[in-house]
Amino acid sequence: MIERCLFLPDNLMAILSEEQRLIQSLLNFPFRKTVPVFKTSQEHSLIEILPPVSHKGLIIRPCVNSFKFNEIEGFVLGQADNFADYILSQINNLKLKTLTPVFTVLRCKAWYYADFDFFEDEMSGLCRWTVQNKVWKKRTE
């Protein structure tokens, strides 16, 4: 299934990946299936990533102006199911386990759009993906 996604430069992707790793340390089941990407069909002129929230068992880093009605858009860190509220209650403790500025507001000066083709292995539940048509964008403000 091909989906248009927004993803970040390496320095910011490293922060989101560290957040995934820290959250995974609290769970005894697979939390993350893919790198943190933001599935979107819209063009954005500004990307500001807010601290994590829980939405239907997902842990999401919402983006400014990405709240639409009851849908929350942003970077999905992973699926925590019934442990989502517990994960959020542990954020301050997780921050102490790293020197990386995790779970804080992130501001982006540039980002990428690309078409991601996701494949999920039904037996293992693992995901793999290919990235096509990558386009670099810069903040317009």
N, C-alpha and C positions, 0 to 999 in steps of 0.2 A: 504494500500500500504506500503510495507516494504522497507525502505531505510537505507543504511549504513550512519551513521552520526558520526561526531566528536563533542564532547562536553567537557567542561572545568571543572576543580575543582570548588568547591563552592565559593571560594573567587573571582574568575574571572567571574563566572556565575552571581554573585551578582552585579558586575559592569555592565555587559551587561543588566541585568534586570532593573537596575536603569536607564540606558539609554533609555530603552523601556518606562519606566514610565514617564520620563521627556518629551520624544517626544509625548507620548499620551496626555500629558497636553496641548499641542498646537492644538490638533485635536478634532473635534466633531464627529468622526466616529472611529470604532475599528481599531487600527493600528497593534496590535500584535495578532497573532493567536496561536503561540506556544512559547516555550522557545527558546532562540537563539541557534540554532545548525548549523553546517557546514555539508551539505550533500556532501559526498566525497567517492569515491571508491579507492582513492590513500592512500598509507602509507606516513606519513610525519615524517621527522626526526627533524624538527624545526617548531615551530608555533610562528609567530609574527603577531599580529593583528593590522592593520593600522586604522587610524581614518575613520569615516563613509564616504561613497560615495553614490550617487544615481545611480541606474541602472534600467531603465524601471519601474520607480515608486517605486521600492524597496529601502529601506535604508539598506545598507550592510556594515559590517565591514570586508573589504577584508583582506586576509592573504598574507604575503610575498610569492612570487612565485606562486600566485594563479590566476594571470591574464593570460588567454589563449585567444589569438585572441581577439574577442569582448566579450567573456564571462567573467564575474567577479564571482569568487568563494569566499566564506567566510561566516561569521555568519550573517544571515538575521535577522535584528531587527524587520522589519515589512514592510507593504505595505502603502505607503503614497500617491500613485497615483500622481495627479497633484500638490500636496503640497510638493513633495520631495525637490525641490530646496529651497523652503521657509524654510523647516526644517533645511537644511544644513546652511542656512544663520543665523539661530538662535542658532547654537551650542555654541557660546561663551556666550550668555545670559543664556542658560541652565546650563552651567558649574557653574554659580554663584549661582544656586539654591540648590547645594548639596556640601557636603564635600568629597564625593566619587570621586576618580580620573577618571571621565567619559570622553569619547571621546578622549582619549590619546592612544598612542601606548602601547599595552599590550604584554608582553613576557611570554611565558609559559614554565615551566620546565617539566610539565607532563599534560596529557590529557587522555581522554577515547574515544574509538570507541565502537559503539553499533549499533544494528539493531533497528530502530524506526519504529513502525507500527502506522501510522497516520490515524485518522478517522475524517472527517469533517461532522458536522451536517448541512445538506442542508438548514434547516429552519432557524437556528440561525446563521450559519456561524462559530460557535465555533469549535475549534479543540480539540481533545484529543489524547493521544498517550500511547503506552506501549513501554517499553525499554527491549530488550532481548540481550543476548550474550555480555554483557559489558566486555571490555578488557582495562586494564590500560596500557598506554605507557609513556615512559620517553624520554626526549630529548637525542639525541645520540651525540651531539657535546660537 
